[in-house]
Amino acid sequence: MLRLLFVLPTLLLFGLLPQEPAAPDKPMPADAATMTNPVTPTPESQAHAKSVYGVDCAMCHGANGDGKGDLVADMKLKLKDFTDTSSLKDMSDGEIFYIIKNGKGKMPSEGDRAKDSDIWNIVILVRSFAKK
């Protein structure tokens, strides 16, 4: 019950923010796999990425990337565990960037809400979850 008191206001706020609709599952462009991360992370850029992740991603993907966020059970989702080194081993940084930028399945896109450099820093953050 207490969890619901915390999750419900977040859901309402999240639902009222302007968002891109969930992207239909369509094939990822071939060039996404060849995109390389142009960002060199700094403590400041990673702190910002962690903040954005905490607001936009953690509710589903979990605060530490384990795929067990508050909404996973409610929405009946099965997400990758980013703390498992094998979960992203077959994905390039460009593919992860593309999914964050454009969305996938029930995951809405960041679209124009985030600068490309912010998304690249989130890619670095997501990869770092498996290194802990």
C-alpha positions in Angstrom: 0.0 0.0 0.0 2.8 2.4 0.9 4.5 1.6 -2.4 1.3 2.6 -4.2 1.4 6.0 -2.4 4.8 6.7 -3.9 4.3 5.1 -7.3 0.8 6.6 -8.1 1.9 10.3 -8.0 4.9 9.4 -10.2 2.7 7.7 -12.7 0.3 10.7 -12.7 3.2 13.1 -13.2 4.8 10.9 -15.8 1.5 10.5 -17.6 0.9 14.3 -17.8 4.3 15.2 -19.2 4.6 15.6 -22.9 6.0 12.3 -24.3 6.5 10.6 -27.5 4.2 7.6 -27.9 5.7 4.2 -27.5 7.6 3.3 -30.7 6.2 0.5 -32.8 8.6 -2.4 -33.0 10.3 -1.8 -36.3 13.7 -3.0 -37.4 16.6 -1.0 -36.2 18.5 0.7 -39.0 21.8 -1.0 -39.9 23.8 2.1 -39.3 22.7 2.2 -35.6 25.1 -0.7 -34.9 28.0 1.2 -36.3 27.4 4.4 -34.4 30.2 5.1 -31.9 29.9 7.0 -28.7 31.5 10.5 -29.3 31.2 11.4 -25.6 34.0 11.4 -23.1 32.3 11.2 -19.7 33.0 13.6 -17.0 31.9 13.5 -13.4 29.4 16.2 -14.1 28.0 14.6 -17.3 27.6 11.2 -15.5 25.9 12.9 -12.5 23.4 14.5 -15.0 22.9 11.1 -16.8 22.2 9.5 -13.4 19.7 12.2 -12.6 17.9 11.8 -16.0 18.0 8.0 -15.6 16.5 8.3 -12.1 13.6 10.3 -13.4 12.9 8.7 -16.8 14.3 5.1 -16.6 14.6 3.8 -13.0 10.8 3.4 -12.5 11.0 0.5 -14.9 14.7 -0.5 -15.2 15.4 -0.1 -11.5 17.7 2.3 -9.7 20.7 0.1 -10.3 19.6 -1.3 -13.7 18.5 -4.7 -12.5 15.2 -4.5 -14.4 13.1 -4.5 -11.2 11.7 -1.0 -11.1 8.5 -0.2 -9.4 6.4 -0.4 -12.5 7.7 -3.7 -13.9 5.2 -5.9 -12.0 2.3 -3.6 -12.4 2.8 -3.4 -16.2 3.8 -7.1 -16.5 7.1 -6.3 -18.1 10.2 -8.4 -18.4 13.3 -6.3 -18.7 17.0 -7.0 -19.1 19.1 -7.0 -16.0 21.9 -4.4 -16.9 23.9 -5.6 -13.9 24.4 -8.9 -15.7 27.4 -8.5 -18.1 25.9 -10.8 -20.7 22.7 -8.7 -21.0 24.2 -6.1 -23.3 27.2 -7.9 -24.7 25.6 -8.3 -28.1 24.5 -4.7 -28.4 26.6 -1.8 -29.6 26.5 1.6 -28.0 24.8 2.8 -31.1 22.0 0.3 -30.8 21.5 1.3 -27.1 21.5 5.0 -28.1 18.9 4.3 -30.9 16.6 2.5 -28.4 16.8 5.3 -25.8 16.3 8.0 -28.5 13.5 6.3 -30.4 11.9 3.9 -27.9 11.1 0.2 -28.3 7.9 -1.7 -27.5 6.3 -0.1 -24.5 9.3 2.0 -23.8 8.7 5.6 -24.9 11.3 7.5 -26.7 13.4 10.3 -25.3 13.0 12.0 -28.7 13.7 15.7 -28.5 13.5 15.8 -24.7 17.1 15.0 -24.3 20.2 16.2 -26.2 22.2 13.5 -28.0 25.1 14.1 -25.6 22.9 13.3 -22.7 21.7 10.1 -24.3 25.3 9.0 -25.0 26.1 9.6 -21.3 23.1 7.5 -20.3 24.5 4.7 -22.6 27.8 5.0 -20.6 25.8 4.9 -17.3 23.8 1.8 -18.4 27.0 0.0 -19.4 28.5 0.9 -16.0 25.8 -1.0 -14.1 27.4 -4.3 -15.2 30.9 -3.3 -13.9 29.9 -3.0 -10.3 
